[in-house]
Amino acid sequence: MAVQNTAPGQDPRDPRRAASQDDDRASVIRHEERLVINREQQETGRARLRKYVVTEPVRQEVTVGSEEPDLVRTPITAEERQAFLDGRELPLGEDEVILYRSEPVVQTVRVPYQRVRLVARRVERTEVVEETLRKERVDIETLDEPRG
């Protein structure tokens, strides 16, 4: 491709020439492609809260106790000894003790524990978009006449 030497103001790339000419006989419109990237929402699925009950065995140790009768022997008092020696009758009687035991009493209670909400959390990632774009270029071509 050869560039033709022209006088000042005659060069087609000279802005003074472009401003002085009103016709577009020697002009072209150059185009090129650009990327326009948009995003589109697509439904990918649905999520739902569902509450249900499961059972779980629980094992917990608890200490229980019971009372058992036992004899406690103590020496007699001086008064009691003298009464025996004097030949008096020793009083007869009975004594009674109430025995107790503890037993586990199990019951369940329902208590509020936690609130669970369902929300959509936005997760972003970066993707690389690759595309081949076309661009128009404009060059000057000169036609040399053969010299003879």
C-alpha positions in Angstrom: 0.0 0.0 0.0 1.5 3.3 -1.0 0.6 6.7 0.3 0.3 9.4 -2.3 2.3 12.5 -1.6 0.0 15.5 -1.7 0.3 19.2 -1.1 -0.7 20.6 2.3 -4.5 20.8 2.7 -4.9 18.1 0.0 -4.2 15.1 2.2 -7.5 13.2 2.8 -6.5 12.7 6.4 -5.9 16.4 6.9 -8.7 17.8 9.1 -8.6 21.2 7.2 -9.5 19.3 4.1 -12.4 17.4 5.8 -13.8 20.6 7.2 -13.7 22.3 3.8 -15.5 19.6 1.9 -19.2 19.0 2.2 -19.6 16.0 0.0 -18.8 12.5 1.1 -17.7 11.0 -2.2 -14.4 9.8 -0.8 -15.6 8.6 2.7 -16.6 5.3 4.2 -18.1 4.4 7.5 -16.0 2.1 9.5 -17.6 -0.5 11.9 -16.4 -2.6 14.6 -18.0 -5.1 17.0 -18.2 -4.5 20.7 -19.1 -6.9 23.5 -22.4 -6.2 25.3 -22.7 -8.5 28.2 -26.0 -8.6 30.1 -27.2 -10.9 32.8 -30.3 -12.9 32.8 -32.1 -14.4 35.8 -33.0 -18.0 35.5 -34.9 -20.1 38.1 -32.5 -22.8 39.4 -34.8 -24.5 41.9 -36.9 -23.9 44.9 -36.3 -24.3 48.7 -39.0 -24.9 51.3 -39.0 -25.1 55.1 -40.6 -28.3 56.3 -40.9 -29.0 60.0 -41.3 -32.6 61.3 -40.7 -34.6 64.4 -38.0 -37.2 65.0 -37.5 -39.3 68.1 -34.1 -39.7 69.8 -33.3 -42.1 72.6 -31.9 -40.2 75.6 -29.9 -41.9 78.4 -29.3 -39.9 81.6 -28.1 -41.1 84.9 -30.0 -40.1 88.0 -29.2 -40.9 91.6 -32.0 -42.3 93.7 -32.0 -43.6 97.2 -34.0 -45.4 99.8 -34.0 -45.8 103.5 -33.6 -49.1 105.2 -34.1 -49.9 108.9 -31.0 -50.2 111.0 -30.5 -50.8 114.7 -28.5 -48.3 116.8 -27.4 -49.6 120.1 -26.6 -47.2 122.9 -25.7 -47.9 126.5 -28.5 -47.5 129.1 -28.7 -44.6 131.4 -28.1 -44.7 135.1 -31.8 -44.2 135.7 -32.7 -47.2 133.6 -30.1 -49.3 135.4 -31.4 -48.4 138.8 -35.0 -49.2 137.8 -33.9 -52.7 136.7 -32.0 -53.3 140.0 -34.9 -52.1 142.0 -37.0 -54.8 140.3 -39.3 -52.4 138.6 -40.8 -53.4 135.4 -39.1 -52.0 132.4 -41.6 -50.3 130.2 -42.5 -52.2 127.1 -43.2 -50.3 123.9 -42.8 -50.0 120.3 -41.1 -47.5 118.1 -41.8 -46.9 114.5 -39.8 -45.2 111.8 -41.2 -44.2 108.4 -38.9 -45.3 105.6 -38.7 -43.4 102.4 -37.2 -43.9 99.0 -36.8 -41.7 96.0 -37.9 -42.7 92.5 -37.3 -41.0 89.3 -40.4 -39.2 87.9 -40.0 -38.6 84.2 -42.0 -36.2 82.2 -41.3 -34.2 79.0 -42.0 -30.6 78.5 -42.1 -28.8 75.2 -40.1 -25.5 75.2 -39.4 -23.0 72.4 -35.8 -23.5 71.3 -34.9 -21.7 68.1 -36.4 -19.7 65.2 -35.4 -20.9 61.7 -35.9 -18.7 58.6 -35.4 -19.5 55.0 -33.6 -16.8 52.9 -31.8 -16.7 49.6 -28.1 -15.8 50.0 -26.5 -14.2 47.0 -23.2 -15.9 45.9 -21.2 -14.2 43.2 -18.5 -15.6 41.1 -16.4 -14.3 38.2 -16.6 -15.9 34.8 -14.4 -15.2 31.8 -16.3 -14.5 28.6 -14.3 -15.1 25.4 -15.5 -13.9 22.0 -13.9 -13.0 18.7 -14.8 -9.5 17.5 -14.6 -8.1 14.0 -13.4 -4.6 13.2 -13.2 -2.8 10.0 -10.0 -1.1 9.1 -9.6 1.5 6.3 -6.4 2.0 4.4 -5.5 4.2 1.5 -4.7 2.5 -1.8 -3.1 4.4 -4.7 -3.4 3.3 -8.2 -0.2 4.0 -10.0 -0.5 4.3 -13.8 2.1 2.4 -15.8 4.8 4.6 -17.1 5.8 4.1 -20.6 
